[in-house]
C-alpha cells in the first residue's frame, strides 16, 4: 500500500493599488415608460459629456447593468381592503469608470459628476490593473509553504518526501481591492443644487493583501 502525506499550503501576496474603479448608479423614475426612458437617456448623456470635458473618452464609461422595472405600493381602499397601486417605471443604470491611480484624476471625475442633475450614487475602490502577478506570487507561496511543512513532518517521522501525486485547488475568485475606503456623501457634493468642488487630497491607499490555500499530496518514501 502506497504511503502518502497530504498537507495544506497557505499562500499570501501583497501589492500597492495602481488602479481606480469608480462605480455609479443612475436611477430615473416616471409613471410613463417613454418619459422614464427619455430621462434615463438624458442622464447618461449628461454624465458622459461631463466626464468627456475632463478628458474621459465616451468608451471608458462602461455599463455593468441596465434594468427597467415597475414599482407598486400597497394602499387600503374605502372598504379597508389592501390593493396594489402603480407608482411608476424605474430605470436603473449601473456604470463603471476605471483609470490609473491618480488622486487628482479622481478629483476631476468627482467634480464633473457633481455638476450633473442626475446625482448618481457613487462608490470608489482602489485595485490592481493586472492582478495576475499578485495571484502567481500567492500560489507560489502556497506551494513552498506546503512543501516545507511536508518535509518537516517526514523528517521528524524518519521518512523522506517522494513524488508529488496530487494538487487540489478550487480556483475561486480572489478579491484584489484595497481595504481603504473612499466615500463622499452625494449630498456633500451639492448645496441647494449648486455643484461643490471635490477637492483632491493626497492619500496612499493601503496595500492589497491576498491569501489562499491549496492542498498537496506527496508519496512518502
Secondary structure, DSSP 8 states (H G I E B T S, - for coil): ---EEEEEEEEEEEE---EEEEEEEEEEEESSHHHHHHHHHHHHHHHHHHHHTTT--GGGEEEEEEEEEEEEEEEE-TTS-EEEEEEEEEEEEEEEEEEES-HHHHHHHHHHHHT-TT--EEEEEEE-S-THHHHHHHHHHHHHHHHHHHHHHHHHTT--EEEEEEEE--------B-S--B---GGGGEETTEE------------EEEEEEEEEEEEE-
